[in-house]
Amino acid sequence: MDFTWTPEQRQIRESVLKLCSRFDDHYWLSHDESGEFPEDFCRALADAGFVGIAVPEQYGGSGLGTTEAAIVLQAISESGAANSGVSAIGIGLFGLKPLLVYGSEEQKQAWLPRIVRREDIACFGVTEPNTGHDTTHLKTRALRQGDHYLVRGEKIWISTAQIANKIMFIARTTPIEETARPMDGLSLFYTDLDRRYVDVRKINKMGRACVDSNELFFDDLPVPVAHRVGEEGKGFKYLLQGLNAERILIAAGLVGLGRAALKRATDYAKERVVFGRPIGMNQSIQHPLAINWAQLEAANLIAFQAASKFDRGEECGAEANAAKYLAAEAAFSTCTNAVMTLGGMGYAKEYHVERYLREVLIHRIAPISPQLILCYIAERVLGLPKSY
């Protein structure tokens, strides 16, 4: 199978890197220190058409695929924007995939062009404080009241909710005890993030300071029935539609982050002279970095294999999950080795690798932990019995 990029795909990468060069290391360091959201960066990407790269042309996008979206996010991350750049813009590239597949024509015509143009900014609400990855047992309820629902409950670790005016979220519309399976009775919604009914509380965290994470408290948020995506009770199935794309795009971004760290480490190893010789002459420096290069390239191959299968409409769950696992572990190892290669200077903010290490941890944990990915592969690929 040939994974050589087309001239158009190479041009996409070059164009994104050129755009990102306007947002240099100082830009991301200052935003990491201030916590200011990088809206001008997001606006530049939207104006250049990259937010809608995988959205059909009739809804204002470029009509390309997940492969091209992965190229965009990887270039963003590799430019030095790292996870901050990926997370700032990523929801527009993969979070609304269920709307593309299951939304009505009227919904897509009304909502998608505004997202592509960044007239609307959406966040994505799935995770809850007491359920974690056990989505089928989430507690947020949406109670039907005539032509609208009233939503009550909590969501946590919701990125960009401080600046979003829209939210896609999943809630239980039928009590779990009244369903045949836990996955039934969940519905998906896309609606206004109305702060009269939703308390948005920012979470102070270790890394990615300029892209907020939040806990949301819904207090009878009214949601029109017309803002439900697809049929009532089938939201979990709809949600799954976007998970493989999410894993693929996050994997591509993690490879980009690892490459950014690897470049800083190798450049430093060539220039730093100790005992009369560059430290890069020492195999204790060379070998870990060489291993990281091999790990990143292997993760990159399976990420784009998964993207290729996704775009062809083929089953790619194993590849998408493996890509996220391998890319996260490779990027984490590379960022760690980058800090160690720079030694004391690796701990200094001005050299950026400490920021990379803090940011890589986010997607090593989320949106699915490495342990659950291994469980998925063990059960779905190897046929081993379910362990939980």
Order of alpha helices (4+ residues) and beta strands (2+ residues): alpha-alpha-alpha-alpha-alpha-alpha-alpha-beta-beta-beta-beta-beta-beta-beta-beta-alpha-beta-beta-alpha-alpha-alpha-alpha
